[in-house]
Amino acid sequence: MSTLIVYFSFDGNTKFIAEKIAETLNADIIELKTSKKYPTEGFLKYFCGGKSVIFGEEPKLTNNSIDLNRYETIVIGTPVWAGSYTPPIKSFIRQYKIQGKQIALFASHGGNGAEKCFAKLKEALPGNKFIGETAYVEPKKNPEDSSSKAVRWASDILAV
């Protein structure tokens, strides 16, 4: 089974988990990069992220084209912003129109919103089979537990 991990990471939390999952699954991994730069500190960090979700922004991705035909399973990772997935993930979903794949979802967040985020992702990805979801509260603050949880979750995906 060929697997691709696609993620956007803002503070490195989602990247930390994506790398653990990719290592466990022996999967290809792509970090989405955008031409838009988000503020990284203070009030603007949260305001601009939330605003971009609320206004439905779709920033231009600067990654090379991705051949999704090579993959049976796609694992999508995102921080939770304003109870949703990030605009770069929205851009990815719109650009690639993913259909007929096994999809697993993971999110990193500061304390809540993952369930709502997963529901919105599932709504945005019709025509796919969802095989798992998991969330992590600030994984870099508790790397051992977060890493163990990611490895267990990824191992369960292999069993599907």
Secondary structure as GFF3:
##gff-version 3
##sequence-region A 1 160
A	DSSP	beta_strand	3	7	.	.	.	ID=ss1
A	DSSP	alpha_helix	13	25	.	.	.	ID=ss2
A	DSSP	beta_strand	28	31	.	.	.	ID=ss3
A	DSSP	alpha_helix	42	54	.	.	.	ID=ss4
A	DSSP	three_ten_helix	68	70	.	.	.	ID=ss5
A	DSSP	beta_strand	73	79	.	.	.	ID=ss6
A	DSSP	alpha_helix	87	96	.	.	.	ID=ss7
A	DSSP	beta_strand	102	109	.	.	.	ID=ss8
A	DSSP	alpha_helix	114	124	.	.	.	ID=ss9
A	DSSP	beta_strand	129	137	.	.	.	ID=ss10
A	DSSP	three_ten_helix	139	141	.	.	.	ID=ss11
A	DSSP	alpha_helix	143	158	.	.	.	ID=ss12
###
